[in-house]
Amino acid sequence: MSSLFPTVANILPKFIAGNGMKEYSKRFPSCYFLRLPLLVYLDHIFPCLGVEDVIRLRRVNKAFFLITHEPSIWRRFLERMNHHPVIYLRPTFDYSSTLTDYEVEQIVTRTISLDDNWRDPKPKVISRLLLETYYEVLDMTILPGGKHLVASVKDRGNYRYYIVLYILDHPSGPRAIARVATAAKAFHLQAKYMKINGEYGITISCTCRRYINGGPHNINISDLSHQHVVDIPEPHFSEVMVFYTPLSVIEYLSDPNLVWRSPEHRSRAEEQTEPPLQRCATWETRENIQHISMFDNDGEAWMAIVTQHKYIHFVHLNETEAIYLHTQDHPDFHTQKIKAILPLPKQKEILVVRQMISRGSEEWVVELYPFPTQSMEMNPTHYVVVRQAFPGSLTKVSISDPQFPSSSPTLPPLQPNPLPPISIYFQHRQPHGLMHFCLWPMYETRSDGKQWCVPRYTVDPTPPPGGPTPTWQVLQNEAKDHYSIQTCHLCDPHVAHVLPGGYRAIYYTTLYDDRKASPSMIKLRRYLSPEVQKLAYPPRPADNSLAFMDKKRRYHPSGLYGTIDIALEDAKAFETGINAISWDETTGRICIAVEGELSVRILDMARNVEPDKRFVSWRDATFHEMGKMGCFTSKDCIHRVSIPGW
């Protein structure tokens, strides 16, 4: 705690921890609670209080108002939040920095508010915000933690295309920080916090299609849909581009103390010798690209690209050459397509979901392949048939991407258990619906008898060539305890479009015959995973013995699929058509771009407490008054004027 005292001293008036408190105790002997030293509050009193108690104490007087904003108090709550999907912290986040110390309290309160709202039988949108983009948004994605948004946009004349990076949480409101031009429409947009050349930053990948010889003048390739199979008349190629910007540059330009467009803000922008977003990798192919996934492998940035529904190309972002993995065809099926992939760098494997179609049936298969060291054709080491259905019934597969906290000295230690599950959502037809399949991380028993979570996900191992063996049978029985089908939801005659999440997901429904590139939204709904686990799977760790909340957590609702209550104005706008939609599971922030609008509607499912301006004004006024009276240089100063007013 001694290391945190300089931070406390910068936030609180110095007389609270010094002789001013002693004099106050003499003049007001009835207030025994305020006689205690500052470290007694932080080390012994606040750890025994719940979140509600800290908020109530904040309303007592200005002294407690300032003390309860100390980030170390909220850091302790963050450490004990082992039964909530905690908000992802960007790798450079420093909870003791005066610029971002308020975010720790936001993380705790927002996580609790979202969990309470999400478990409500009738979830609702708590706050709404409009982000003016001045461009039409074609695709977008939110970075983990919900602080930054990346959008692919175009101007009204369909001549210029850009990728724009926005910051959503800023005292001046959501703003655009950086922009880079692209030659055509960018889609398959992905954004992650990754390390490039040893420095953490925001990495953005996208795909563009371009004609080889210029193409016809009357057909703009950017106007053709990338979500449906279309016949492009002229020869073309697909270009995968990766852009990168260091987090240090983004945080410097989006300082919360800066007023947007102020002289200081303009000077900081003019100091940058190069644009914030720089292209760091390019990969071209004449084949259509089905999927892209960026991942971190041993501290190095990699990218997996799927082409022809059967080739997975692995590209090191610092190198130009790529190796590919060819998923081997099975002779019993005439059509075998890769529907989704997820690299698992912690276990050096890649999770692949394939659609296997024969003459009379179809199988949805989840497979595991090892990372190849050279280009090769390979059989899966593990696989499981999730479901058998009518041929052509599977339309789309979405996989949640589990986020592991980055190891950094600036991050507060979080609960290591439980690791997030991997949720696979199968969108199907005949009938239209949504099926949820879940994989949990494996556990092992340590020498002290305690169970420890291993960052490894598995399905049934592939039988050996000579047939099942006792060793293979043991591995299969162990694997069966770590995956399960959760729910199957039918929504005929509507079609479900899901945005995945490990514990939570949202989906919206459209009409089955609405085949526009921007379909009309009928309903926006939430999904809460029931977490149906096998008996052998260890339960989630119990809460810490220290107080966390006075209010009991809501029970798991019986209605897992609930319609989100949104404003009538938004519901009418969503009927026009949805260009793009993205969301963040941990913050409950949903961003929707409506066709024809030059803006993004931001719907928040949690309460977000903004920094209180009184905090800064009281602190600055106190410091100014203390400096005027010589409190920082005099050892015998008693701040007589301000103390009675508290």
Salt bridges, closest charged atoms under 4 A:
ASP43 OD1 - ARG76 NH2 3.64
ASP53 OD1 - ARG56 NH1 2.73
GLU79 OE2 - ARG75 NE 3.16
GLU103 OE2 - ARG90 NH2 3.02
GLU103 OE2 - LYS147 NZ 3.46
GLU105 OE2 - ARG58 NH1 2.79
ASP115 OD1 - HIS84 ND1 3.62
ASP115 OD1 - ARG119 NE 3.52
ASP115 OD1 - ARG504 NH2 3.76
ASP115 OD1 - ARG553 NH2 2.76
ASP116 OD1 - LYS551 NZ 3.40
ASP116 OD1 - ARG554 NE 2.85
ASP120 OD2 - ARG554 NH2 3.12
ASP155 OD2 - ARG160 NH1 3.55
ASP169 OD1 - ARG589 NH2 3.05
GLU239 OE1 - ARG210 NH1 3.06
GLU239 OE2 - ARG279 NH1 3.50
GLU251 OE2 - ARG90 NE 3.47
ASP255 OD2 - ARG268 NH1 3.34
GLU264 OE2 - ARG268 NH2 3.44
ASP298 OD2 - LYS348 NZ 2.43
GLU300 OE1 - HIS316 NE2 3.41
ASP332 OD2 - HIS330 ND1 3.70
GLU349 OE1 - ARG456 NH1 3.48
GLU367 OE1 - ARG354 NE 2.95
GLU377 OE2 - HIS326 ND1 3.86
ASP401 OD2 - LYS192 NZ 2.57
ASP448 OD2 - ARG446 NH2 3.43
ASP460 OD2 - LYS480 NZ 3.32
ASP514 OD1 - LYS516 NZ 2.83
GLU531 OE1 - ARG540 NE 3.56
ASP543 OD1 - HIS83 ND1 3.00
ASP550 OD2 - ARG56 NH1 3.42
GLU569 OE1 - ARG128 NH2 3.30
ASP570 OD2 - ARG128 NE 2.69
ASP570 OD1 - ARG601 NH1 2.61
GLU597 OE2 - ARG601 NH2 2.82
ASP604 OD1 - ARG110 NH2 2.64
ASP604 OD1 - ARG589 NE 3.08
ASP612 OD2 - ARG614 NH2 2.79
ASP620 OD1 - ARG619 NE 3.78
